Amino acid sequence: MFYNHLHWFYPVAVTVGYAIAAVYSFLLNRWLNFQAHGHVVQQGPGHMAGVVSQYVIFILGLSSLLHWFGVNAELARVISACCEGIYLYVFIRLWVFRGVPEPEKQPL
């Protein structure tokens, strides 16, 4: 939308889109996955650290490395995205939402 419709500079459009997705990711993970009730101000910076490290390690690093080794760019991005998902879930589970009890399972 930012690039095609608003004609923003491509790296700016991608970065703004990624930032918006990161905010939604944090809020939805708080609510749906971890059912956390702590302070957003305390948990937000940890999540942003995870998002920034994910961006550098996987989006810039791994996908570029795979592409450099000759892997198709789209395939490199898909492989990188799979690694990103696992990394970010583990990161926020162990660091951002540590100490949040697992949701109770309802009996069948």
C-alpha positions as CSV (number, residue, x, y, z in Angstrom):
1,M,0.0,0.0,0.0
2,F,2.7,2.5,0.9
3,Y,4.8,1.7,-2.1
4,N,2.1,1.0,-4.8
5,H,-0.5,3.5,-3.8
6,L,1.3,6.2,-1.9
7,H,4.5,6.0,-4.0
8,W,6.8,6.1,-1.0
9,F,10.5,5.2,-1.4
10,Y,10.6,1.4,-1.3
11,P,12.9,0.9,1.8
12,V,10.8,3.4,3.7
13,A,7.5,1.7,2.7
14,V,8.9,-1.8,3.7
15,T,10.2,-0.5,7.0
16,V,6.9,1.3,7.9
17,G,4.9,-1.8,7.0
18,Y,7.3,-4.0,9.1
19,A,6.9,-1.6,12.1
20,I,3.1,-1.7,11.9
21,A,3.2,-5.5,11.7
22,A,5.5,-5.6,14.7
23,V,3.0,-3.6,16.8
24,Y,0.2,-5.9,15.8
25,S,2.3,-9.0,16.5
26,F,3.1,-7.7,20.0
27,L,-0.5,-6.9,20.8
28,L,-1.9,-10.1,19.4
29,N,0.7,-12.3,21.0
30,R,0.0,-10.6,24.4
31,W,-3.7,-11.3,24.0
32,L,-4.0,-14.6,22.2
33,N,-0.8,-16.6,22.7
34,F,0.4,-15.7,26.1
35,Q,-2.6,-14.0,27.7
36,A,-0.2,-11.6,29.4
37,H,-1.5,-9.0,31.7
38,G,1.7,-7.2,32.6
39,H,2.5,-3.6,31.7
40,V,2.9,-2.9,28.0
41,V,5.7,-0.4,28.8
42,Q,7.7,-3.2,30.4
43,Q,7.1,-5.8,27.8
44,G,7.2,-3.6,24.7
45,P,11.0,-2.8,24.6
46,G,11.8,-6.5,24.9
47,H,9.5,-7.4,22.0
48,M,11.1,-4.6,19.9
49,A,14.5,-6.0,20.7
50,G,13.4,-9.3,19.4
51,V,11.9,-7.8,16.3
52,V,15.0,-5.7,15.5
53,S,17.3,-8.8,16.0
54,Q,14.9,-10.9,13.9
55,Y,15.1,-8.3,11.1
56,V,18.9,-8.1,11.2
57,I,19.6,-11.9,11.6
58,F,17.0,-13.3,9.3
59,I,15.6,-10.7,6.9
60,L,18.9,-9.1,6.2
61,G,21.3,-11.8,7.1
62,L,20.0,-15.3,6.4
63,S,17.9,-14.4,3.3
64,S,20.8,-12.4,1.8
65,L,23.3,-15.3,2.6
66,L,21.0,-17.9,1.0
67,H,20.5,-15.7,-2.0
68,W,24.3,-15.1,-2.2
69,F,24.8,-19.0,-2.2
70,G,22.5,-19.2,-5.3
71,V,19.1,-19.9,-3.7
72,N,16.2,-18.3,-5.5
73,A,15.3,-15.0,-3.8
74,E,11.7,-16.0,-3.1
75,L,12.8,-19.4,-1.7
76,A,15.4,-17.8,0.4
77,R,12.8,-15.5,1.8
78,V,10.4,-18.3,2.6
79,I,13.1,-20.3,4.4
80,S,14.1,-17.2,6.3
81,A,10.4,-16.5,7.2
82,C,10.1,-20.0,8.7
83,C,13.2,-19.4,10.8
84,E,11.9,-16.0,11.9
85,G,8.6,-17.4,13.2
86,I,10.3,-20.0,15.4
87,Y,13.0,-17.5,16.6
88,L,10.5,-14.8,17.5
89,Y,8.1,-17.2,19.3
90,V,11.0,-18.6,21.4
91,F,12.5,-15.2,22.0
92,I,9.2,-13.6,23.3
93,R,8.3,-16.7,25.2
94,L,11.6,-16.9,27.1
95,W,12.4,-13.2,27.4
96,V,9.4,-10.9,26.9
97,F,6.6,-13.0,28.5
98,R,8.7,-15.0,30.9
99,G,6.9,-15.8,34.1
100,V,3.5,-15.7,32.4
101,P,1.7,-18.9,33.3
102,E,0.5,-21.2,30.5
103,P,-3.2,-20.8,29.8
104,E,-5.3,-23.5,31.5
105,K,-6.7,-26.1,29.1
106,Q,-10.4,-26.8,29.2
107,P,-11.4,-30.4,29.9
108,L,-12.9,-32.2,26.9
